[in-house]
Amino acid sequence: MKKQCSDARGFTLIEIMVVVVILGILASIVVPKLLDRPDQARITKAQLDIKGLEESLGMFKLDNGFYPTTEQGLNALASIPSTGRIPAKYPEGGYLKKVPLDPWEGNYLYLSPGPHSKDYDIISYGADRESGGEGVDADINSWEF
């Protein structure tokens, strides 16, 4: 004959419900913070891309004595321009293999001379790909960092 243990305890329905509610509250706090990270990473990538483009533009000017025009654009860093002032000391292979797209798959806007800088301005329009905006839709401008 088996003896039953009367000391066996399990979780009550209320205890389980309290744990589920606590997990729900934690998830509502943590998940939005995790979801915000990709947008923050895209903004940082755009800033780093712009810094890299500025380095390449600096080398272009060092070699040739001028920056590419707005018409020549950033493509002048990847292949020798065929319009406007043609650089005399353009290296084989250019200054970049290819001009990067911004993290939202848009083109960086290049203006030379720029309205905010006497040399040039580089702009990413952000997630909405339109001028202006806030948060992830905000423009990322070379003259702001």
N, CA, C and O atoms as a DFTB+ gen file, in Angstrom:
580 C
 N C O
     1  1       0.810      -1.172       0.000
     2  2       0.000       0.000       0.000
     3  2       0.869       1.258       0.000
     4  3       1.803       1.394       0.790
     5  1       0.531       2.171      -0.911
     6  2       1.298       3.421      -1.004
     7  2       0.701       4.462      -0.092
     8  3      -0.514       4.584       0.068
     9  1       1.617       5.210       0.501
    10  2       1.176       6.295       1.364
    11  2       1.252       7.598       0.574
    12  3       2.279       7.891      -0.038
    13  1       0.183       8.377       0.581
    14  2       0.182       9.661      -0.122
    15  2       0.776      10.728       0.769
    16  3       0.556      10.762       1.979
    17  1       1.526      11.583       0.138
    18  2       2.162      12.683       0.864
    19  2       1.201      13.853       0.879
    20  3       0.817      14.348      -0.181
    21  1       0.815      14.292       2.022
    22  2      -0.123      15.415       2.112
    23  2       0.603      16.753       2.120
    24  3      -0.041      17.802       2.110
    25  1       1.942      16.732       2.138
    26  2       2.709      17.980       2.150
    27  2       2.980      18.508       0.741
    28  3       3.559      19.585       0.603
    29  1       2.579      17.785      -0.310
    30  2       2.845      18.214      -1.684
    31  2       2.096      19.506      -1.969
    32  3       0.899      19.638      -1.713
    33  1       2.862      20.465      -2.518
    34  2       2.262      21.768      -2.841
    35  2       2.549      22.097      -4.281
    36  3       3.571      21.677      -4.821
    37  1       1.681      22.828      -4.902
    38  2       1.859      23.341      -6.251
    39  2       1.575      24.831      -6.224
    40  3       1.277      25.413      -5.181
    41  1       1.677      25.431      -7.402
    42  2       1.364      26.854      -7.504
    43  2      -0.134      27.028      -7.640
    44  3      -0.805      26.270      -8.340
    45  1      -0.641      28.030      -6.965
    46  2      -2.063      28.324      -7.113
    47  2      -2.267      29.151      -8.373
    48  3      -1.321      29.714      -8.924
    49  1      -3.487      29.214      -8.809
    50  2      -3.823      29.991      -9.993
    51  2      -3.454      31.460      -9.790
    52  3      -2.977      32.101     -10.727
    53  1      -3.653      31.987      -8.643
    54  2      -3.334      33.401      -8.360
    55  2      -1.832      33.630      -8.446
    56  3      -1.406      34.650      -8.988
    57  1      -1.023      32.727      -7.935
    58  2       0.434      32.884      -8.014
    59  2       0.897      32.883      -9.469
    60  3       1.748      33.685      -9.851
    61  1       0.349      32.001     -10.265
    62  2       0.705      31.944     -11.682
    63  2       0.286      33.233     -12.384
    64  3       1.038      33.768     -13.198
    65  1      -0.911      33.734     -12.074
    66  2      -1.385      34.963     -12.699
    67  2      -0.508      36.161     -12.320
    68  3      -0.260      37.032     -13.154
    69  1      -0.041      36.210     -11.074
    70  2       0.839      37.303     -10.643
    71  2       2.145      37.266     -11.436
    72  3       2.630      38.312     -11.867
    73  1       2.716      36.090     -11.633
    74  2       3.954      35.955     -12.400
    75  2       3.723      36.389     -13.850
    76  3       4.555      37.094     -14.421
    77  1       2.607      35.979     -14.448
    78  2       2.308      36.361     -15.835
    79  2       2.155      37.877     -15.952
    80  3       2.637      38.470     -16.917
    81  1       1.493      38.509     -14.989
    82  2       1.326      39.970     -15.014
    83  2       2.677      40.660     -14.884
    84  3       2.936      41.633     -15.591
    85  1       3.532      40.183     -14.006
    86  2       4.867      40.774     -13.841
    87  2       5.674      40.641     -15.125
    88  3       6.325      41.597     -15.547
    89  1       5.640      39.457     -15.756
    90  2       6.343      39.265     -17.025
    91  2       5.786      40.195     -18.106
    92  3       6.552      40.723     -18.912
    93  1       4.484      40.401     -18.136
    94  2       3.867      41.316     -19.101
    95  2       4.320      42.749     -18.902
    96  3       4.577      43.462     -19.872
    97  1       4.421      43.178     -17.644
    98  2       4.885      44.537     -17.343
    99  2       6.340      44.701     -17.769
   100  3       6.700      45.710     -18.375
   101  1       7.171      43.719     -17.457
   102  2       8.577      43.783     -17.867
   103  2       8.710      43.822     -19.389
   104  3       9.515      44.586     -19.922
   105  1       7.929      43.007     -20.083
   106  2       7.991      42.982     -21.549
   107  2       7.567      44.325     -22.129
   108  3       8.146      44.777     -23.117
   109  1       6.571      44.970     -21.536
   110  2       6.117      46.255     -22.064
   111  2       7.155      47.357     -21.862
   112  3       7.131      48.368     -22.564
   113  1       8.053      47.169     -20.919
   114  2       9.131      48.147     -20.697
   115  2      10.335      47.837     -21.575
   116  3      10.915      48.752     -22.160
   117  1      10.724      46.574     -21.680
   118  2      11.952      46.179     -22.361
   119  2      11.803      46.142     -23.890
   120  3      12.705      46.595     -24.595
   121  1      10.714      45.627     -24.408
   122  2      10.553      45.444     -25.853
   123  2      10.662      46.760     -26.625
   124  3      11.374      46.798     -27.628
   125  1       9.995      47.837     -26.212
   126  2      10.166      49.082     -26.969
   127  2      11.613      49.578     -27.007
   128  3      12.042      50.154     -28.006
   129  1      12.359      49.359     -25.938
   130  2      13.758      49.770     -25.927
   131  2      14.584      48.941     -26.908
   132  3      15.482      49.471     -27.563
   133  1      14.292      47.655     -27.014
   134  2      15.001      46.804     -27.956
   135  2      14.625      47.140     -29.401
   136  3      15.472      47.084     -30.292
   137  1      13.381      47.481     -29.627
   138  2      12.945      47.809     -30.973
   139  2      13.507      49.143     -31.443
   140  3      13.615      49.372     -32.648
   141  1      13.867      50.030     -30.515
   142  2      14.410      51.337     -30.860
   143  2      15.869      51.245     -31.304
   144  3      16.350      52.154     -31.979
   145  1      16.566      50.211     -30.961
   146  2      17.990      50.064     -31.279
   147  2      18.297      50.078     -32.777
   148  3      19.256      50.738     -33.177
   149  1      17.530      49.384     -33.626
   150  2      17.860      49.424     -35.055
   151  2      17.813      50.841     -35.632
   152  3      18.645      51.193     -36.469
   153  1      16.857      51.649     -35.197
   154  2      16.778      53.028     -35.687
   155  2      17.987      53.833     -35.231
   156  3      18.544      54.616     -36.000
   157  1      18.384      53.641     -33.995
   158  2      19.562      54.335     -33.470
   159  2      20.813      53.887     -34.242
   160  3      21.684      54.706     -34.532
   161  1      20.902      52.614     -34.568
   162  2      22.050      52.099     -35.318
   163  2      22.085      52.693     -36.729
   164  3      23.162      52.997     -37.243
   165  1      20.920      52.860     -37.357
   166  2      20.883      53.452     -38.698
   167  2      21.362      54.908     -38.673
   168  3      22.090      55.341     -39.567
   169  1      20.957      55.645     -37.663
   170  2      21.388      57.045     -37.533
   171  2      22.902      57.101     -37.371
   172  3      23.565      57.920     -38.008
   173  1      23.449      56.240     -36.525
   174  2      24.897      56.201     -36.316
   175  2      25.619      55.811     -37.600
   176  3      26.667      56.377     -37.914
   177  1      25.073      54.847     -38.349
   178  2      25.690      54.441     -39.610
   179  2      25.705      55.597     -40.606
   180  3      26.702      55.801     -41.299
   181  1      24.619      56.351     -40.686
   182  2      24.574      57.497     -41.602
   183  2      25.638      58.527     -41.216
   184  3      26.305      59.087     -42.087
   185  1      25.797      58.775     -39.926
   186  2      26.829      59.716     -39.473
   187  2      28.223      59.217     -39.843
   188  3      29.068      59.995     -40.285
   189  1      28.460      57.917     -39.661
   190  2      29.762      57.351     -40.012
   191  2      30.002      57.385     -41.526
   192  3      31.113      57.660     -41.977
   193  1      28.956      57.104     -42.301
   194  2      29.077      57.196     -43.761
   195  2      29.459      58.612     -44.180
   196  3      30.340      58.805     -45.017
   197  1      28.794      59.590     -43.596
   198  2      29.073      60.988     -43.940
   199  2      30.507      61.339     -43.579
   200  3      31.185      62.022     -44.346
   201  1      30.977      60.887     -42.433
   202  2      32.380      61.134     -42.050
   203  2      33.331      60.491     -43.057
   204  3      34.335      61.097     -43.431
   205  1      33.025      59.275     -43.498
   206  2      33.853      58.605     -44.505
   207  2      33.845      59.349     -45.832
   208  3      34.881      59.475     -46.485
   209  1      32.677      59.840     -46.228
   210  2      32.585      60.624     -47.461
   211  2      33.394      61.915     -47.338
   212  3      34.031      62.349     -48.297
   213  1      33.362      62.518     -46.161
   214  2      34.151      63.732     -45.935
   215  2      35.650      63.454     -46.049
   216  3      36.398      64.273     -46.583
   217  1      36.087      62.297     -45.545
   218  2      37.501      61.912     -45.670
   219  2      37.882      61.767     -47.142
   220  3      38.928      62.252     -47.573
   221  1      37.018      61.091     -47.908
   222  2      37.295      60.906     -49.334
   223  2      37.279      62.237     -50.078
   224  3      38.096      62.459     -50.971
   225  1      36.356      63.122     -49.716
   226  2      36.322      64.444     -50.338
   227  2      37.583      65.236     -49.998
   228  3      38.095      65.982     -50.833
   229  1      38.078      65.073     -48.780
   230  2      39.331      65.733     -48.391
   231  2      40.502      65.248     -49.232
   232  3      41.342      66.049     -49.641
   233  1      40.567      63.948     -49.495
   234  2      41.635      63.412     -50.342
   235  2      41.487      63.911     -51.778
   236  3      42.482      64.220     -52.434
   237  1      40.248      63.990     -52.267
   238  2      39.992      64.504     -53.608
   239  2      40.525      65.939     -53.714
   240  3      41.209      66.285     -54.677
   241  1      40.206      66.759     -52.720
   242  2      40.663      68.150     -52.753
   243  2      42.180      68.232     -52.615
   244  3      42.817      69.048     -53.281
   245  1      42.749      67.418     -51.779
   246  2      44.204      67.419     -51.594
   247  2      44.921      67.101     -52.909
   248  3      45.937      67.715     -53.232
   249  1      44.388      66.148     -53.656
   250  2      44.988      65.770     -54.937
   251  2      44.752      66.801     -56.035
   252  3      45.627      67.045     -56.865
   253  1      43.562      67.405     -56.034
   254  2      43.145      68.196     -57.190
   255  2      42.951      69.687     -56.928
   256  3      42.833      70.466     -57.874
   257  1      42.918      70.087     -55.685
   258  2      42.795      71.507     -55.355
   259  2      41.375      72.035     -55.333
   260  3      41.177      73.235     -55.145
   261  1      40.392      71.193     -55.515
   262  2      38.985      71.611     -55.481
   263  2      38.110      70.417     -55.112
   264  3      38.530      69.265     -55.220
   265  1      36.887      70.712     -54.675
   266  2      35.909      69.659     -54.391
   267  2      35.072      69.406     -55.642
   268  3      34.945      70.296     -56.482
   269  1      34.502      68.219     -55.781
   270  2      33.587      67.990     -56.909
   271  2      32.413      68.975     -56.827
   272  3      32.022      69.401     -55.740
   273  1      31.868      69.322     -57.972
   274  2      30.716      70.214     -58.001
   275  2      29.460      69.441     -57.619
   276  3      29.468      68.212     -57.543
   277  1      28.386      70.179     -57.382
   278  2      27.096      69.541     -57.104
   279  2      26.692      68.656     -58.277
   280  3      26.182      67.554     -58.080
   281  1      26.917      69.135     -59.490
   282  2      26.572      68.371     -60.688
   283  2      27.359      67.053     -60.757
   284  3      26.802      66.013     -61.109
   285  1      28.642      67.101     -60.424
   286  2      29.457      65.878     -60.428
   287  2      29.040      64.951     -59.305
   288  3      29.062      63.731     -59.464
   289  1      28.666      65.512     -58.188
   290  2      28.163      64.754     -57.056
   291  2      29.195      63.847     -56.411
   292  3      30.386      63.906     -56.718
   293  1      28.710      63.013     -55.514
   294  2      29.578      62.080     -54.801
   295  2      30.107      60.982     -55.714
   296  3      31.080      60.308     -55.376
   297  1      29.473      60.799     -56.863
   298  2      29.965      59.802     -57.822
   299  2      31.370      60.134     -58.309
   300  3      32.081      59.258     -58.800
   301  1      31.774      61.402     -58.175
   302  2      33.133      61.800     -58.553
   303  2      34.180      61.129     -57.669
   304  3      35.367      61.138     -57.994
   305  1      33.746      60.550     -56.557
   306  2      34.679      59.840     -55.675
   307  2      34.907      58.398     -56.135
   308  3      35.912      57.780     -55.782
   309  1      33.973      57.867     -56.921
   310  2      34.069      56.476     -57.370
   311  2      34.553      56.349     -58.810
   312  3      35.151      55.339     -59.180
   313  1      34.294      57.378     -59.626
   314  2      34.770      57.361     -61.015
   315  2      35.049      58.798     -61.456
   316  3      34.388      59.736     -61.011
   317  1      36.015      58.949     -62.319
   318  2      36.432      60.285     -62.748
   319  2      35.269      61.006     -63.441
   320  3      34.630      60.446     -64.332
   321  1      35.002      62.231     -63.034
   322  2      33.894      62.972     -63.641
   323  2      34.129      63.239     -65.123
   324  3      35.263      63.411     -65.570
   325  1      33.046      63.268     -65.862
   326  2      33.145      63.556     -67.296
   327  2      32.587      64.936     -67.621
   328  3      32.660      65.379     -68.767
   329  1      32.030      65.620     -66.621
   330  2      31.494      66.959     -66.822
   331  2      32.166      67.929     -65.868
   332  3      32.786      67.520     -64.887
   333  1      32.041      69.201     -66.156
   334  2      32.610      70.216     -65.278
   335  2      34.130      70.177     -65.285
   336  3      34.754      69.730     -66.248
   337  1      34.697      70.640     -64.219
   338  2      36.153      70.655     -64.072
   339  2      36.655      69.228     -63.875
   340  3      36.260      68.554     -62.923
   341  1      37.508      68.775     -64.756
   342  2      38.020      67.404     -64.701
   343  2      39.281      67.379     -63.832
   344  3      40.211      68.144     -64.086
   345  1      39.330      66.516     -62.813
   346  2      40.515      66.454     -61.959
   347  2      41.736      65.926     -62.706
   348  3      41.653      64.946     -63.447
   349  1      42.875      66.592     -62.496
   350  2      44.112      66.218     -63.194
   351  2      44.817      65.039     -62.523
   352  3      45.496      64.261     -63.193
   353  1      44.663      64.906     -61.222
   354  2      45.374      63.851     -60.477
   355  2      44.392      62.857     -59.868
   356  3      44.370      62.661     -58.653
   357  1      43.604      62.252     -60.692
   358  2      42.614      61.286     -60.218
   359  2      43.276      59.914     -60.129
   360  3      43.802      59.424     -61.128
   361  1      43.260      59.281     -58.951
   362  2      43.939      57.983     -58.810
   363  2      43.183      56.848     -59.520
   364  3      41.958      56.876     -59.635
   365  1      43.931      55.870     -59.985
   366  2      43.316      54.694     -60.592
   367  2      42.480      54.002     -59.519
   368  3      42.977      53.734     -58.425
   369  1      41.249      53.718     -59.814
   370  2      40.361      53.097     -58.839
   371  2      39.555      54.102     -58.038
   372  3      38.672      53.715     -57.272
   373  1      39.843      55.390     -58.202
   374  2      39.081      56.429     -57.506
   375  2      39.365      56.492     -56.015
   376  3      40.347      55.934     -55.526
   377  1      38.503      57.171     -55.318
   378  2      38.646      57.360     -53.871
   379  2      37.755      56.401     -53.084
   380  3      37.995      56.139     -51.905
   381  1      36.730      55.885     -53.747
   382  2      35.824      54.886     -53.167
   383  2      35.519      53.839     -54.230
   384  3      35.530      54.140     -55.423
   385  1      35.248      52.612     -53.799
   386  2      34.820      51.591     -54.764
   387  2      33.448      51.938     -55.301
   388  3      33.191      51.825     -56.500
   389  1      32.561      52.366     -54.400
   390  2      31.236      52.838     -54.805
   391  2      30.708      53.768     -53.723
   392  3      31.089      53.669     -52.557
   393  1      29.838      54.659     -54.126
   394  2      29.239      55.603     -53.184
   395  2      28.152      54.856     -52.412
   396  3      27.264      54.254     -53.015
   397  1      28.220      54.895     -51.086
   398  2      27.223      54.151     -50.306
   399  2      25.849      54.815     -50.356
   400  3      25.738      56.027     -50.542
   401  1      24.815      54.009     -50.189
   402  2      23.474      54.526     -49.963
   403  2      23.324      54.757     -48.476
   404  3      24.034      54.151     -47.674
   405  1      22.406      55.629     -48.102
   406  2      22.183      55.816     -46.668
   407  2      21.496      54.567     -46.107
   408  3      21.053      53.722     -46.885
   409  1      21.395      54.428     -44.796
   410  2      20.835      53.212     -44.196
   411  2      19.376      52.925     -44.572
   412  3      18.887      51.817     -44.350
   413  1      18.682      53.916     -45.139
   414  2      17.300      53.725     -45.557
   415  2      17.214      53.540     -47.068
   416  3      16.149      53.704     -47.663
   417  1      18.366      53.192     -47.693
   418  2      18.472      52.896     -49.126
   419  2      18.227      54.113     -50.016
   420  3      17.850      53.968     -51.179
   421  1      18.441      55.312     -49.471
   422  2      18.348      56.529     -50.268
   423  2      19.740      57.046     -50.595
   424  3      20.724      56.600     -50.005
   425  1      19.828      57.974     -51.523
   426  2      21.104      58.592     -51.867
   427  2      21.410      59.732     -50.904
   428  3      20.508      60.431     -50.443
   429  1      22.679      59.907     -50.610
   430  2      23.099      61.081     -49.851
   431  2      23.045      62.282     -50.787
   432  3      23.464      62.193     -51.941
   433  1      22.534      63.398     -50.296
   434  2      22.480      64.632     -51.072
   435  2      23.799      65.377     -50.865
   436  3      24.247      65.562     -49.734
   437  1      24.409      65.797     -51.961
   438  2      25.692      66.505     -51.926
   439  2      25.522      67.850     -52.608
   440  3      25.069      67.922     -53.750
   441  1      25.886      68.913     -51.907
   442  2      25.819      70.267     -52.455
   443  2      27.170      70.932     -52.282
   444  3      27.703      70.991     -51.174
   445  1      27.729      71.438     -53.386
   446  2      29.027      72.109     -53.310
   447  2      29.034      73.325     -54.233
   448  3      28.869      73.169     -55.443
   449  1      29.222      74.527     -53.696
   450  2      29.328      74.834     -52.276
   451  2      27.979      74.651     -51.586
   452  3      26.925      74.750     -52.215
   453  1      28.029      74.387     -50.306
   454  2      26.802      74.152     -49.555
   455  2      26.275      75.420     -48.922
   456  3      27.044      76.347     -48.667
   457  1      24.988      75.480     -48.663
   458  2      24.422      76.657     -47.999
   459  2      24.861      76.793     -46.532
   460  3      24.786      77.882     -45.964
   461  1      25.319      75.690     -45.917
   462  2      25.738      75.732     -44.518
   463  2      27.250      75.698     -44.357
   464  3      27.774      76.017     -43.289
   465  1      27.941      75.316     -45.408
   466  2      29.395      75.222     -45.380
   467  2      29.916      75.814     -46.681
   468  3      29.309      75.634     -47.736
   469  1      31.030      76.512     -46.608
   470  2      31.548      77.115     -47.846
   471  2      32.051      76.064     -48.819
   472  3      32.128      76.328     -50.019
   473  1      32.400      74.865     -48.326
   474  2      32.930      73.824     -49.201
   475  2      31.834      72.909     -49.740
   476  3      31.658      72.808     -50.954
   477  1      31.101      72.248     -48.858
   478  2      30.065      71.295     -49.280
   479  2      29.176      70.949     -48.108
   480  3      29.553      71.150     -46.953
   481  1      28.004      70.434     -48.396
   482  2      27.083      69.867     -47.412
   483  2      26.710      68.465     -47.888
   484  3      26.525      68.228     -49.082
   485  1      26.603      67.546     -46.939
   486  2      26.125      66.192     -47.233
   487  2      24.931      65.942     -46.323
   488  3      24.987      66.215     -45.124
   489  1      23.844      65.419     -46.900
   490  2      22.599      65.251     -46.150
   491  2      22.000      63.873     -46.428
   492  3      21.978      63.406     -47.566
   493  1      21.512      63.233     -45.356
   494  2      20.635      62.067     -45.483
   495  2      19.278      62.524     -44.970
   496  3      19.193      63.119     -43.896
   497  1      18.222      62.256     -45.717
   498  2      16.895      62.701     -45.301
   499  2      16.249      61.795     -44.262
   500  3      15.116      62.054     -43.859
   501  1      16.919      60.754     -43.818
   502  2      16.379      59.892     -42.779
   503  2      15.362      58.904     -43.317
   504  3      15.267      58.683     -44.525
   505  1      14.604      58.314     -42.406
   506  2      13.689      57.220     -42.748
   507  2      12.581      57.638     -43.706
   508  3      12.159      56.837     -44.540
   509  1      12.100      58.878     -43.606
   510  2      10.994      59.311     -44.476
   511  2      11.462      59.799     -45.841
   512  3      10.642      60.038     -46.728
   513  1      12.789      59.950     -46.020
   514  2      13.389      60.397     -47.284
   515  2      12.846      61.744     -47.756
   516  3      12.783      62.022     -48.953
   517  1      12.454      62.576     -46.783
   518  2      11.977      63.925     -47.075
   519  2      12.702      64.900     -46.164
   520  3      13.121      64.548     -45.062
   521  1      12.841      66.119     -46.633
   522  2      13.506      67.143     -45.840
   523  2      12.739      67.394     -44.547
   524  3      11.508      67.414     -44.535
   525  1      13.483      67.584     -43.458
   526  2      12.863      67.839     -42.160
   527  2      12.521      66.548     -41.444
   528  3      13.018      65.477     -41.791
   529  1      11.677      66.664     -40.454
   530  2      11.234      65.494     -39.710
   531  2      11.861      65.433     -38.327
   532  3      12.761      66.206     -37.998
   533  1      11.369      64.504     -37.531
   534  2      11.847      64.309     -36.165
   535  2      12.150      62.838     -35.938
   536  3      11.658      61.972     -36.661
   537  1      12.962      62.565     -34.928
   538  2      13.305      61.177     -34.604
   539  2      14.031      60.511     -35.754
   540  3      15.005      61.057     -36.271
   541  1      13.564      59.320     -36.169
   542  2      14.210      58.606     -37.269
   543  2      13.955      59.269     -38.614
   544  3      14.654      58.988     -39.587
   545  1      12.965      60.142     -38.677
   546  2      12.674      60.873     -39.909
   547  2      13.516      62.145     -40.047
   548  3      13.488      62.800     -41.088
   549  1      14.259      62.489     -39.004
   550  2      15.051      63.723     -39.020
   551  2      16.213      63.621     -40.009
   552  3      16.778      62.548     -40.222
   553  1      16.554      64.763     -40.606
   554  2      17.698      64.824     -41.511
   555  2      18.997      64.650     -40.728
   556  3      19.101      65.079     -39.579
   557  1      19.976      64.023     -41.354
   558  2      21.310      63.897     -40.765
   559  2      22.222      64.718     -41.655
   560  3      22.439      64.391     -42.822
   561  1      22.756      65.796     -41.081
   562  2      23.489      66.806     -41.836
   563  2      24.964      66.846     -41.444
   564  3      25.307      66.760     -40.265
   565  1      25.827      66.976     -42.441
   566  2      27.276      66.970     -42.190
   567  2      27.732      68.128     -41.310
   568  3      28.730      67.989     -40.604
   569  1      27.061      69.231     -41.326
   570  2      27.503      70.405     -40.568
   571  2      27.034      70.382     -39.119
   572  3      27.350      71.298     -38.359
   573  1      26.277      69.345     -38.715
   574  2      25.746      69.290     -37.353
   575  2      26.547      68.401     -36.408
   576  3      26.233      68.342     -35.220
   577  1      27.561      67.716     -36.897
   578  2      28.345      66.863     -35.985
   579  2      29.789      66.872     -36.385
   580  3      30.611      66.217     -35.744
